[in-house]
Amino acid sequence: MAEYPRGIKKKYTPKGKQGRVRKRENPDVYVLRCLLQASPHFVSGNQLAEKLKMSRVGVWARVDKMRKAGLSIEASQNRGYRLAGEPNLLVYPLLKAWLKECKTDCPFYLFKKTDSTNSEAERLLAEGVETPFAVLSHQQDSGRGRMGRTWHSPKGGNLYLSIALRPNVEIVKFRNFTLWQGIAIGKFLKVHTGVQNLLVKWPNDLICNNKKLGGMLTEASIDCDQVRSMIFGIGLNVNSNTGDFPKDLRDSSVSLQEASGMSWRLHELAARLIKTCLEASKECLSKDSDAKLLKEWKEMDFLKGKKIKVQSGKETYTGRADGIDHSGGLRLKLRNGRARVAHAGKVSLIL
């Protein structure tokens, strides 16, 4: 269980705008929002009852229900309630509360298990669900990565997230979408966790300490050179023990917990990640996005200067990675001194 900070047993009373129950807001979400704002202090049970227009027994019943869902909520006489910890599985009202705290009004769908969050998002798009929206799951039976690879998706401790958009823009404007997301997510994780040895491997892997921390997959529906709908998926190893992964993945995988030496609150991480991805989507469409991408990629480029092998279809070639070009293609310096750009293919290091 990931803990919340502990403080002196001071009582906090919801005040002003943040202390009002918003129209049609779920009472559980309101209670958790107040507990987040008060952390590490306690929130008055009387004040919660007054704001929610219910009895203190009614407030206690809601707190008890959230405890049964896995949240650790402490109670103190004459002080009220305090959020003390959260499980390694997402709980809907707490994620909703964190999104509100992050000022991100993004609808989301949370599943205990699904085949793939990208597939789930695709089905919701087909049903006409308004975008943007996010899909998260505790577990994936058929999580997938680039080029049809399987993404190991055990239950508990990790994030499996997809975000669906209907941009309706020319495909050229979103050609570097995955690279933009990788840069934005990598920079966010560095700031949020303090783990600095975190880079992006072209085109869709998050690397930490030379091991895979996460993978990204972008899938789009294109009509007449227009991107009609787009799904961006990410699998991120957060609090998992990679020693429990399948044998072929153990030595090449790492989690944020292993890299930082501490566990992370999944709900806050998920909410801030959703916000980061939505902001990166907008930035990808800005006028100077190509020039900015080239500059920022240099700071996050895992392959820079390394000897690599690229397998593209039946062709295989080697060279030294030399950043990316304006179209997002991977530049290589071949042994004969010539330059080449890879736009697709499997990339591996030559040790």
VOLUM-911634 format. One record per residue: residue in one letter; x, y, z of N, C-alpha, C in turn. Coordinates in steps of 0.2 Angstrom, whole numbers. Layout:
aa:nx:ny:nz:cax:cay:caz:cx:cy:cz
A:X:Y:Z:X:Y:Z:X:Y:Z
...
END
This chain:
aa:nx:ny:nz:cax:cay:caz:cx:cy:cz
M:4:-6:0:0:0:0:4:6:0
A:3:11:-4:7:17:-5:4:22:1
E:8:25:5:5:29:10:5:37:8
Y:1:40:12:1:48:11:4:51:17
P:7:57:16:11:60:22:7:60:28
R:11:59:34:8:60:41:10:66:44
G:6:69:47:7:76:50:4:76:57
I:5:82:60:2:82:67:-6:82:66
K:-9:80:72:-16:79:71:-20:85:72
K:-19:89:66:-23:96:66:-29:95:62
K:-34:98:64:-41:98:60:-41:103:55
Y:-43:101:49:-44:105:43:-51:106:41
T:-54:112:40:-61:113:38:-61:115:31
P:-65:112:27:-65:114:20:-68:121:19
K:-65:125:15:-67:132:15:-68:135:8
G:-71:140:7:-72:143:0:-74:139:-6
K:-71:140:-12:-73:137:-18:-72:129:-17
Q:-66:127:-15:-64:120:-15:-68:117:-9
G:-71:120:-5:-75:117:0:-82:116:-1
R:-84:118:-7:-91:117:-9:-92:111:-13
V:-98:107:-12:-100:102:-16:-102:104:-23
R:-99:102:-28:-100:104:-35:-107:100:-37
K:-110:104:-41:-117:101:-44:-116:94:-47
R:-120:89:-44:-120:82:-46:-113:79:-45
E:-109:82:-41:-103:78:-39:-104:72:-34
N:-101:67:-36:-102:61:-32:-99:62:-25
P:-103:61:-20:-101:62:-13:-95:59:-11
D:-94:53:-13:-87:49:-12:-81:53:-14
V:-82:56:-20:-77:60:-24:-76:66:-20
Y:-81:69:-17:-81:76:-13:-77:74:-7
V:-79:69:-3:-75:67:3:-68:67:2
L:-66:63:-4:-59:61:-5:-55:68:-7
R:-59:72:-11:-56:78:-13:-54:82:-7
C:-59:83:-2:-57:86:4:-51:83:8
L:-51:77:8:-45:73:12:-39:75:8
L:-39:75:1:-33:77:-2:-30:84:-1
Q:-35:88:-1:-34:95:0:-31:96:7
A:-33:92:12:-32:93:19:-25:90:21
S:-23:85:17:-17:81:18:-11:85:20
P:-8:83:26:-8:77:30:-13:78:36
H:-17:83:36:-21:84:42:-28:81:41
F:-32:81:47:-39:78:47:-44:83:45
V:-50:80:42:-55:84:40:-61:83:45
S:-64:88:47:-70:88:51:-76:84:49
G:-78:79:52:-84:75:50:-90:79:50
N:-90:83:55:-96:88:55:-97:92:49
Q:-91:95:47:-91:99:41:-93:95:35
L:-90:89:34:-92:85:29:-99:84:28
A:-102:82:34:-109:81:35:-113:87:33
E:-111:93:35:-115:99:33:-115:100:26
K:-109:100:23:-108:101:16:-112:96:12
L:-112:90:14:-115:85:10:-123:84:11
K:-125:88:16:-132:88:19:-134:81:21
M:-130:78:25:-132:71:27:-129:71:34
S:-131:65:38:-129:64:45:-122:62:45
R:-119:63:51:-112:60:52:-112:53:51
V:-117:49:53:-117:42:52:-117:41:44
G:-120:45:40:-120:44:33:-113:45:30
V:-109:50:33:-102:51:31:-98:45:33
W:-99:43:39:-96:37:41:-97:31:37
A:-103:30:35:-105:24:30:-101:25:23
R:-100:31:21:-97:32:15:-89:30:16
V:-87:33:21:-80:31:23:-78:24:23
D:-83:20:27:-82:13:28:-82:10:21
K:-87:12:16:-87:9:10:-81:10:6
M:-78:16:7:-71:17:3:-65:13:6
R:-66:12:13:-61:7:16:-61:0:13
K:-68:-2:12:-68:-9:10:-66:-9:3
A:-66:-4:-1:-63:-4:-8:-55:-4:-8
G:-52:-3:-2:-45:-3:-1:-41:3:1
L:-45:8:2:-42:15:4:-41:14:12
S:-35:17:14:-34:18:21:-36:25:24
I:-41:25:27:-44:32:30:-44:31:38
E:-40:35:41:-40:36:48:-45:40:51
A:-47:38:57:-52:42:60:-50:44:67
S:-51:51:69:-48:53:76:-54:57:79
Q:-55:55:85:-61:59:89:-59:66:89
N:-65:70:88:-64:77:88:-60:80:82
R:-57:76:78:-54:79:72:-56:77:66
G:-59:71:65:-62:69:59:-58:63:55
Y:-57:64:49:-54:59:45:-48:61:41
R:-44:56:40:-38:58:36:-36:52:31
L:-34:54:25:-32:49:20:-25:47:22
A:-24:40:23:-18:38:25:-14:34:20
G:-18:30:16:-14:26:11:-19:23:6
E:-17:21:0:-21:18:-5:-18:12:-8
P:-22:7:-11:-20:1:-13:-16:1:-20
N:-13:-4:-22:-10:-5:-28:-14:-6:-34
L:-21:-5:-33:-26:-6:-38:-30:1:-38
L:-32:3:-44:-35:10:-44:-42:9:-42
V:-45:14:-38:-51:15:-35:-55:21:-39
Y:-60:20:-42:-63:25:-46:-64:32:-43
P:-67:32:-37:-68:39:-34:-62:43:-32
L:-56:39:-30:-50:42:-28:-47:45:-35
L:-47:41:-40:-44:43:-47:-48:49:-49
K:-55:49:-48:-59:55:-50:-57:61:-46
A:-56:60:-40:-54:66:-35:-47:69:-37
W:-42:64:-39:-36:66:-41:-36:70:-47
L:-40:68:-52:-41:72:-58:-43:79:-57
K:-48:79:-53:-51:86:-51:-45:90:-48
E:-41:87:-43:-36:91:-40:-31:93:-45
C:-30:89:-51:-25:91:-56:-29:96:-61
K:-35:97:-60:-39:102:-65:-39:99:-72
T:-40:92:-72:-41:89:-78:-48:86:-78
D:-52:88:-82:-59:86:-83:-59:81:-89
C:-56:75:-88:-56:70:-93:-60:64:-91
P:-66:62:-94:-70:56:-92:-65:50:-93
F:-66:45:-89:-62:39:-89:-67:33:-88
Y:-64:27:-90:-67:21:-89:-62:16:-86
L:-64:13:-80:-60:9:-76:-62:2:-76
F:-58:-3:-78:-60:-10:-79:-55:-14:-74
K:-58:-19:-71:-54:-24:-67:-50:-28:-72
K:-53:-30:-77:-49:-34:-82:-52:-32:-89
T:-47:-32:-94:-49:-31:-101:-44:-35:-105
D:-46:-36:-112:-41:-38:-116:-35:-33:-117
S:-37:-27:-119:-32:-22:-120:-36:-15:-119
T:-32:-11:-116:-36:-4:-115:-36:0:-122
N:-32:-2:-126:-32:1:-133:-38:-2:-137
S:-39:-8:-136:-45:-12:-139:-52:-9:-136
E:-52:-8:-129:-58:-6:-126:-59:1:-128
A:-54:6:-129:-55:12:-132:-58:12:-139
E:-55:8:-143:-58:7:-150:-65:5:-150
R:-67:1:-145:-74:-1:-145:-79:5:-143
L:-76:9:-138:-80:15:-136:-80:20:-141
L:-75:21:-145:-75:26:-151:-80:23:-156
A:-81:17:-157:-86:14:-162:-93:16:-159
E:-94:16:-153:-100:17:-150:-102:25:-150
G:-97:29:-152:-99:36:-153:-97:40:-146
V:-93:37:-142:-92:41:-135:-88:47:-137
E:-90:52:-134:-86:59:-135:-79:59:-132
T:-75:62:-136:-68:62:-134:-66:69:-132
P:-60:70:-128:-56:64:-126:-59:60:-120
F:-56:54:-120:-58:50:-114:-52:45:-113
A:-52:43:-107:-46:38:-105:-49:31:-103
V:-45:26:-104:-47:19:-102:-41:17:-98
L:-43:14:-92:-38:11:-88:-40:4:-85
S:-36:0:-84:-38:-7:-82:-33:-10:-76
H:-35:-14:-72:-31:-17:-67:-26:-22:-70
Q:-29:-25:-76:-25:-30:-79:-27:-31:-86
Q:-23:-33:-90:-24:-35:-97:-23:-42:-99
D:-27:-45:-103:-26:-52:-105:-22:-52:-111
S:-23:-47:-115:-20:-47:-122:-17:-40:-123
G:-13:-37:-118:-10:-31:-119:-5:-31:-125
R:-5:-26:-129:0:-27:-135:4:-21:-135
G:10:-22:-139:14:-16:-140:15:-16:-148
R:20:-12:-150:22:-11:-157:23:-17:-160
M:21:-17:-167:23:-23:-171:20:-30:-169
G:14:-29:-165:11:-35:-163:14:-39:-157
R:19:-36:-154:22:-39:-148:17:-39:-142
T:18:-43:-137:14:-44:-131:16:-39:-126
W:12:-36:-122:14:-32:-116:12:-36:-110
H:17:-38:-106:15:-41:-100:11:-37:-95
S:5:-39:-93:1:-34:-89:-2:-38:-83
P:2:-39:-78:-1:-43:-72:-5:-38:-68
K:-9:-41:-64:-13:-37:-59:-10:-34:-54
G:-11:-27:-53:-8:-24:-47:-2:-20:-48
G:-1:-14:-46:5:-11:-46:7:-7:-52
N:4:-8:-58:6:-5:-64:1:-1:-67
L:2:3:-72:-3:7:-75:-4:5:-82
Y:-10:3:-84:-12:2:-91:-17:7:-93
L:-15:11:-98:-19:17:-99:-19:19:-106
S:-25:20:-109:-26:23:-116:-30:29:-116
I:-28:33:-120:-32:40:-121:-34:40:-128
A:-41:42:-129:-44:42:-136:-45:49:-138
L:-44:51:-144:-45:57:-147:-48:57:-154
R:-52:62:-156:-54:63:-163:-51:70:-165
P:-45:70:-167:-42:76:-169:-44:79:-176
N:-46:75:-181:-48:77:-187:-43:82:-190
V:-37:80:-191:-32:85:-193:-28:81:-199
E:-24:84:-203:-20:81:-208:-15:76:-204
I:-14:71:-207:-9:66:-204:-2:68:-203
V:0:73:-207:7:76:-206:8:79:-199
K:2:82:-197:3:86:-191:3:81:-184
F:2:75:-185:2:70:-180:7:65:-181
R:12:66:-186:17:61:-188:21:59:-182
N:23:64:-178:27:63:-172:24:63:-166
F:18:61:-166:14:60:-160:17:56:-154
T:19:50:-156:22:46:-151:28:48:-148
L:32:51:-152:38:54:-150:37:60:-145
W:32:64:-146:30:70:-142:28:67:-135
Q:24:62:-135:21:59:-129:27:56:-125
G:32:53:-128:37:50:-125:42:55:-121
I:43:60:-125:47:66:-122:43:69:-116
A:36:70:-117:32:73:-111:32:69:-105
I:31:62:-106:30:58:-101:37:57:-97
G:42:56:-101:49:55:-98:51:61:-94
K:49:67:-96:51:73:-92:47:74:-86
F:40:72:-87:36:72:-81:38:67:-76
L:40:61:-78:42:56:-73:48:58:-69
K:53:61:-73:59:64:-70:57:69:-64
V:53:73:-65:51:78:-60:47:75:-55
H:42:71:-57:38:68:-52:41:63:-47
T:46:59:-50:49:54:-46:56:55:-44
G:59:60:-47:66:62:-45:71:57:-49
V:69:52:-52:73:47:-56:75:50:-62
Q:82:52:-63:84:56:-68:87:52:-74
N:89:46:-73:92:41:-78:86:38:-82
L:82:43:-85:76:40:-89:76:43:-95
L:76:39:-101:76:41:-108:71:38:-112
V:71:40:-118:66:37:-123:70:34:-128
K:68:27:-130:71:24:-135:67:24:-141
W:69:27:-147:65:27:-153:62:21:-155
P:56:20:-156:51:26:-156:46:26:-150
N:46:21:-146:41:20:-141:42:17:-135
D:48:17:-133:50:14:-126:53:19:-121
L:51:18:-115:53:22:-110:59:18:-106
I:65:20:-106:70:17:-103:73:20:-97
C:75:16:-92:78:18:-86:83:13:-84
N:89:16:-82:95:12:-80:96:6:-86
N:95:8:-92:96:4:-98:91:-2:-98
K:85:-2:-94:80:-7:-94:73:-4:-96
K:69:-8:-99:62:-5:-101:58:-4:-95
L:56:3:-94:51:5:-89:44:5:-92
G:43:7:-98:36:7:-101:37:7:-108
G:31:6:-111:30:5:-118:24:9:-121
M:24:12:-127:19:16:-129:17:13:-136
L:10:14:-137:7:12:-144:2:17:-146
T:3:19:-152:-2:24:-155:-5:21:-161
E:-12:21:-161:-16:18:-166:-21:23:-169
A:-21:23:-175:-25:29:-178:-30:26:-184
S:-36:30:-185:-40:28:-190:-39:34:-195
I:-37:33:-201:-36:38:-206:-40:38:-212
D:-43:43:-214:-47:44:-220:-45:50:-224
C:-43:48:-230:-41:54:-235:-36:58:-232
D:-30:55:-229:-25:59:-226:-27:63:-220
Q:-33:62:-217:-35:65:-211:-35:60:-205
V:-32:62:-199:-33:57:-194:-40:58:-190
R:-44:54:-191:-51:54:-189:-51:53:-181
S:-48:47:-179:-48:45:-172:-41:43:-171
M:-39:43:-164:-32:41:-162:-32:38:-155
I:-29:33:-154:-29:30:-147:-21:30:-145
F:-20:32:-140:-13:32:-137:-13:28:-131
G:-9:22:-131:-9:18:-125:-2:18:-122
I:-2:17:-116:5:16:-112:4:11:-107
G:9:7:-106:10:2:-101:16:5:-97
L:15:6:-90:21:8:-86:21:4:-80
N:28:1:-79:29:-3:-73:30:2:-67
V:26:2:-62:26:7:-57:28:4:-50
N:24:0:-47:26:-3:-40:27:-11:-41
S:28:-13:-47:29:-21:-48:36:-23:-46
N:36:-29:-45:43:-33:-44:44:-36:-50
T:49:-34:-54:50:-37:-61:54:-44:-60
G:56:-45:-54:58:-52:-53:53:-57:-54
D:47:-55:-53:41:-60:-54:39:-60:-61
F:42:-56:-66:40:-56:-73:42:-63:-76
P:40:-64:-82:42:-70:-86:50:-70:-87
K:53:-76:-87:60:-76:-87:63:-72:-93
D:60:-71:-99:63:-68:-104:62:-60:-103
L:59:-58:-98:58:-51:-97:61:-48:-91
R:63:-52:-86:66:-50:-80:72:-46:-80
D:77:-48:-84:83:-44:-84:83:-38:-88
S:78:-37:-93:77:-31:-97:72:-26:-94
S:68:-28:-89:63:-23:-86:65:-20:-80
V:62:-15:-78:63:-11:-72:56:-7:-70
S:55:-6:-64:49:-2:-62:51:4:-58
L:47:9:-58:48:15:-54:50:14:-47
Q:47:9:-44:49:7:-37:56:5:-36
E:58:0:-41:65:-2:-41:70:3:-42
A:68:8:-47:73:13:-49:74:18:-43
S:68:19:-40:68:25:-35:69:22:-27
G:68:16:-26:68:13:-19:62:15:-15
M:56:17:-18:50:19:-15:44:17:-19
S:39:16:-16:32:15:-19:29:21:-21
W:25:21:-26:21:27:-29:14:26:-29
R:11:32:-27:3:32:-27:1:32:-34
L:-3:26:-36:-5:25:-43:-10:30:-45
H:-15:33:-40:-20:37:-42:-17:44:-44
E:-13:47:-40:-10:53:-42:-6:52:-49
L:-2:47:-49:2:46:-55:-2:45:-61
A:-8:42:-61:-12:41:-67:-15:47:-69
A:-18:51:-64:-21:58:-65:-16:63:-69
R:-10:63:-66:-5:68:-69:-3:65:-76
L:-2:59:-77:0:56:-83:-6:58:-88
I:-12:57:-87:-17:59:-91:-17:66:-93
K:-16:70:-88:-15:78:-90:-9:79:-94
T:-3:76:-93:3:76:-97:1:74:-104
C:-2:69:-105:-3:66:-112:-8:71:-116
L:-13:74:-112:-18:78:-116:-14:85:-118
E:-10:87:-113:-6:93:-115:-1:92:-121
A:2:86:-121:7:84:-126:3:84:-133
S:-3:82:-133:-7:81:-139:-8:88:-142
K:-9:93:-138:-10:100:-140:-4:103:-143
E:2:101:-139:8:104:-141:11:101:-148
C:9:95:-149:11:92:-155:8:96:-161
L:2:99:-160:-1:103:-166:2:110:-166
S:6:112:-162:8:119:-162:13:121:-168
K:13:127:-170:16:129:-176:24:127:-177
D:27:128:-171:35:126:-171:36:119:-168
S:31:115:-168:32:108:-165:38:104:-168
D:39:105:-174:45:101:-177:52:103:-175
A:53:110:-174:59:112:-172:60:111:-165
K:54:111:-161:55:110:-154:56:103:-152
L:53:98:-156:54:91:-156:61:89:-156
L:65:92:-162:72:91:-163:76:93:-157
K:74:98:-154:78:101:-148:77:97:-142
E:71:95:-141:70:91:-134:71:84:-135
W:71:81:-141:73:74:-142:80:73:-140
K:85:78:-141:92:77:-139:93:76:-132
E:88:79:-128:89:78:-120:87:71:-118
M:82:68:-122:79:62:-120:81:56:-124
D:86:56:-129:87:51:-134:92:46:-131
F:89:40:-130:93:34:-127:98:31:-132
L:96:32:-138:100:28:-143:106:33:-146
K:106:39:-144:111:44:-147:118:41:-146
G:122:40:-152:129:38:-152:130:31:-152
K:124:27:-150:125:20:-149:125:16:-156
K:129:10:-156:128:6:-162:122:2:-162
I:118:2:-167:112:-1:-167:111:-5:-174
K:106:-10:-173:104:-14:-179:96:-12:-180
V:94:-11:-186:87:-10:-188:85:-15:-193
Q:80:-18:-191:76:-23:-195:70:-20:-198
S:69:-19:-204:64:-17:-207:61:-21:-213
G:56:-25:-212:54:-30:-217:59:-35:-217
K:61:-37:-223:67:-42:-225:74:-39:-224
E:74:-32:-224:81:-29:-224:83:-27:-217
T:90:-28:-216:93:-27:-210:99:-23:-211
Y:100:-18:-207:106:-14:-208:109:-11:-201
T:115:-9:-201:118:-7:-194:121:0:-195
G:122:3:-190:125:10:-190:125:13:-183
R:127:19:-182:127:23:-176:121:28:-176
A:117:27:-171:111:32:-170:113:39:-170
D:110:43:-174:112:50:-174:106:55:-174
G:101:53:-169:96:58:-167:90:56:-172
I:86:61:-173:80:61:-178:80:66:-183
D:76:66:-188:76:71:-193:69:75:-191
H:67:80:-195:61:84:-194:55:80:-195
S:55:74:-198:49:70:-199:48:64:-193
G:53:64:-189:53:60:-183:57:53:-185
G:60:53:-191:63:47:-193:70:46:-189
L:72:40:-188:78:39:-184:84:39:-189
R:89:44:-188:95:45:-192:100:40:-190
L:104:37:-195:109:32:-194:115:35:-198
K:121:34:-195:127:34:-199:130:27:-200
L:130:26:-207:132:19:-209:140:18:-209
R:142:12:-209:149:11:-209:153:14:-215
N:149:15:-220:152:18:-226:152:25:-226
G:150:28:-220:150:35:-220:143:39:-222
R:139:35:-225:133:38:-228:128:38:-222
A:123:43:-223:117:43:-218:111:40:-221
R:107:37:-216:101:34:-218:96:36:-213
V:90:36:-215:84:37:-210:79:31:-210
A:78:29:-204:73:23:-203:67:26:-201
H:61:24:-204:55:27:-202:50:21:-199
A:53:15:-199:50:10:-196:55:4:-195
G:53:-1:-191:57:-6:-190:59:-8:-183
K:62:-14:-181:64:-16:-175:71:-13:-174
V:72:-10:-168:79:-7:-167:82:-11:-161
S:88:-13:-161:91:-16:-156:98:-14:-155
L:101:-14:-149:108:-12:-148:113:-17:-150
I:118:-15:-152:124:-20:-154:129:-19:-148
L:130:-24:-144:134:-23:-138:141:-25:-140
END
